[in-house]
Structure formats: C-alpha cells, structure tokens
Amino acid sequence: MAQLVVRNLEDDVKERLRQRARRRGRSMEDEVRDILRTAVLAEPKSNEGLGTRIRKRFAGIGLEEPIPELRGEEVRPAIFRR
C-alpha cells in the first residue's frame, strides 16, 4: 500500500475533517482514505487519448471530410466570393 503526506492543510479543514471522522465513527486517516477513494472512483475512467476524445465529441457535425494538407497535398489559399 502507498502512503501520502499532505502538507500545509488549513487548520479549519483539519478540524472539520476530524469532526466528520468522529461523526462517522472512524479515524481521520480512514475518513481521508474514503474521501479520496470516492472522489477518484467518481471520475469516468478513460484510456482514450485527447485526440480520440475530441473526435468523438465533434463526430457527426460535418467535419468528417479528410484534410488534404494532412495527406501531403499542396496547400491552397482560401477563395472568398462576394
């Protein structure tokens, strides 16, 4: 098991943590473990990279066309019409 040291914790936070642990009938250490475990497990687990998550978020809105510049084609300036 790993150990974790928390430095510079405000006195009022420590006191409220102590009171919370007492109300729940456990040690401060056990209360901190429970708080950390709950916070971490509440986050969605994702093994996907940032690019994959961005692609999924914007899928289906018309941006699926290939970008020619990424395929080695010559870059052409935009043409604006009036």
C-alpha positions in Angstrom: 0.0 0.0 0.0 1.1 3.5 -0.7 1.5 6.4 1.7 0.6 10.0 1.2 1.6 13.1 3.2 -0.5 16.2 2.9 1.3 19.4 4.0 0.0 22.9 4.6 -3.6 21.8 5.2 -5.5 24.6 6.8 -6.3 24.2 10.5 -10.1 24.6 10.0 -10.1 21.9 7.3 -8.2 19.6 9.6 -10.7 20.3 12.4 -13.7 19.7 10.2 -12.2 16.5 8.9 -11.6 15.4 12.5 -15.3 16.2 13.3 -16.5 14.4 10.2 -14.5 11.3 11.1 -15.8 11.3 14.7 -19.4 11.6 13.5 -18.9 8.5 11.3 -17.1 6.6 14.0 -13.7 6.3 12.2 -10.2 7.6 12.4 -9.2 10.7 10.4 -6.9 8.5 8.3 -9.8 6.2 7.4 -12.0 9.1 6.6 -9.4 10.7 4.3 -9.0 7.3 2.5 -12.7 7.1 2.0 -12.9 10.7 0.7 -10.0 10.1 -1.8 -11.4 6.8 -2.9 -14.8 8.2 -3.5 -13.5 11.2 -5.4 -11.3 9.2 -7.7 -13.8 6.4 -8.4 -16.5 9.0 -9.3 -14.4 10.2 -12.3 -15.0 8.4 -15.6 -12.3 6.0 -16.5 -10.8 6.7 -19.9 -7.9 5.1 -21.7 -8.5 7.2 -24.8 -6.2 9.9 -25.8 -7.1 13.6 -26.1 -7.4 13.4 -29.9 -9.8 10.5 -29.8 -12.0 12.2 -27.2 -12.1 15.4 -29.3 -13.0 13.4 -32.4 -15.9 11.6 -30.6 -17.2 14.9 -29.2 -17.4 16.5 -32.7 -18.5 13.4 -34.6 -21.5 13.8 -36.8 -21.4 17.6 -37.3 -19.9 17.6 -40.8 -16.2 17.7 -40.1 -15.5 14.1 -41.3 -14.0 15.2 -44.7 -10.3 14.5 -45.0 -8.0 17.4 -44.7 -5.9 17.4 -48.0 -2.9 19.2 -46.3 -2.5 16.3 -43.9 -2.3 13.8 -46.9 0.7 15.6 -48.4 -1.3 17.6 -51.0 -0.3 21.2 -51.8 -1.8 23.9 -49.6 -4.2 26.1 -51.5 -5.3 29.6 -50.3 -9.0 30.1 -49.5 -11.1 31.8 -52.2 -13.7 34.2 -50.9 -16.6 35.2 -53.2 -18.9 38.2 -52.9 
